[in-house]
C-alpha cells in the first residue's frame, strides 16, 4: 500500500469513502485524516466527499425505515382485521346461543379497532415526506 502522501486525490478519496462504507464513522476518519501528512486541499476534498457519502447513507437509512414502517403498518392492519373478524364471529355465536354479549367480544373489537387505527396511521405517516 502506498503512503498517504504519495496517493493521488482520487485514490485518497476512494480509500476514505470505502472505509466509510465499511462502517467507520466520518468523525473517526476525519480525525485520522488530520493526523496524516497530506495537503490541506486533499483534506478538504476528502471531507467534502465524506459529507456527501453521509448524506447518501442517511437517505438510504430513511428509505429503509419507511419501508419497514410500511410493512409493520400492513401487519397491524391485517391483525386488526383478523381480531375484528374473530370478535364478530364470537359475537354472532354468543348472541344466537346465549343471547348475551361477553366482555371478551368487546375487548376483541377494541383491540381490533386499535390495531386497525395504528396500522392506518402508520401507513399514512410512512407515505408523508
Secondary structure, 3 states (H helix, E strand, C coil): CCCHHHCCHHHHHHHHHHHHHCCCCHHHHHHHHHHCCCCHHHHHHHHHHHHHHHHHHHHHHHHHHHHHHHHHHHHHHHHHHHHHHHHHHHHHHHHHHCCCCCHHHHHHHHHHHHHHHHHHHHHHHHHCC
